[in-house]
Amino acid sequence: MVQYHQTTKKKSSGSGGKTRASRDKRLAHYGGFFARVRVAKEGEKQAFKKFRVRGGKHKIAAERALFANVATPQGVKKAKILTVVESSADRHFARENIIVKGAIVETELGKARVTSRPGQHGVINAILVKK
């Protein structure tokens, strides 16, 4: 189901009067689908999905991810993602290995916090978390 963000026409305004929309829904106001970016299992390849956005442009969303670009004090290194440790967005995301911005992932280099939006950018950038 596509998300649509707008106040309902049935909700009262607080003063008792009903709110009235100045115009109807626009296609540009619809939100997108939630991209469940999962950690790729053993033997799986990385997978991406291309989708159209407003203005005819395209975004690439990751569907399955193997690697993350981890920023370390020595520089940025490509590291394999092992699992999702925790997620501030939803506690169930860690159980399902769903990667979102702000999630803590276990990599070969150690724990790292995701700073990019994999469902929007198609790449996973992360910062190494100090122990």
MIFIGU-103812 format. One record per residue (C-alpha): x, y, z. Coordinates in steps of 0.25 Angstrom, whole numbers, padded with zeros to 4 digits, always signed. Example, Ala and Ser with C-alpha at 12.3 -4.5 7.8 and 13.67 -1.06 7.14 Angstrom:
BEGIN
+0049-0018+0031+0055-0004+0029
END
This chain:
BEGIN
+0000+0000+0000+0005+0014-0004+0006+0024+0007-0002+0037+0006+0001+0048+0016-0010+0058+0018-0020+0062+0029-0033+0055+0028-0045+0063+0023-0054+0056+0034-0045+0061+0046-0050+0074+0053-0040+0086+0054-0041+0088+0069-0051+0099+0068-0062+0090+0065-0062+0093+0050-0058+0083+0040-0045+0085+0032-0047+0087+0017-0036+0083+0007-0033+0094-0003-0031+0084-0014-0031+0069-0016-0020+0059-0015-0008+0060-0025+0000+0049-0030+0013+0056-0025+0008+0056-0011+0008+0041-0010+0019+0034-0002+0026+0022-0007+0027+0007-0002+0035+0003+0010+0048-0003+0004+0051-0015+0013+0066-0015+0011+0071-0028+0017+0085-0034+0020+0088-0044+0009+0089-0058+0013+0100-0068+0010+0101-0070-0005+0091-0058-0009+0096-0047-0017+0093-0032-0015+0080-0027-0021+0075-0014-0025+0062-0008-0030+0060+0004-0038+0048+0013-0037+0042+0026-0042+0041+0038-0034+0035+0052-0036+0040+0059-0049+0043+0047-0056+0056+0044-0049+0060+0030-0043+0065+0025-0030+0072+0012-0027+0067+0004-0015+0075-0007-0009+0067-0020-0006+0078-0029-0001+0092-0023+0004+0105-0030+0006+0115-0019+0008+0115-0005+0015+0125+0006+0013+0130+0008+0028+0137+0021+0032+0148+0018+0041+0159+0027+0047+0169+0021+0036+0159+0024+0025+0147+0018+0018+0147+0003+0016+0138-0007+0010+0133-0017+0020+0124-0029+0019+0111-0028+0027+0109-0039+0037+0096-0036+0044+0087-0025+0049+0090-0023+0064+0079-0012+0068+0070-0002+0061+0065+0011+0067+0053+0011+0057+0047-0002+0061+0052-0013+0070+0047-0024+0061+0056-0019+0050+0068-0025+0057+0061-0038+0058+0058-0038+0043+0071-0033+0039+0065-0020+0032+0075-0009+0030+0070+0005+0032+0077+0019+0035+0082+0019+0049+0082+0004+0051+0095-0003+0057+0100-0014+0048+0111-0024+0052+0122-0023+0041+0136-0030+0039+0142-0017+0045+0133-0017+0057+0119-0010+0060+0115+0002+0051+0104+0012+0051+0097+0013+0037+0097+0028+0033+0091+0026+0019+0077+0022+0015+0078+0009+0007+0064+0009+0003+0066+0022-0004+0081+0023-0008+0084+0008-0011+0097+0009-0003+0100+0006+0011+0110+0016+0018+0113+0015+0032+0122+0020+0044+0130+0011+0053+0124+0011+0067+0134+0013+0078+0134+0002+0088
END
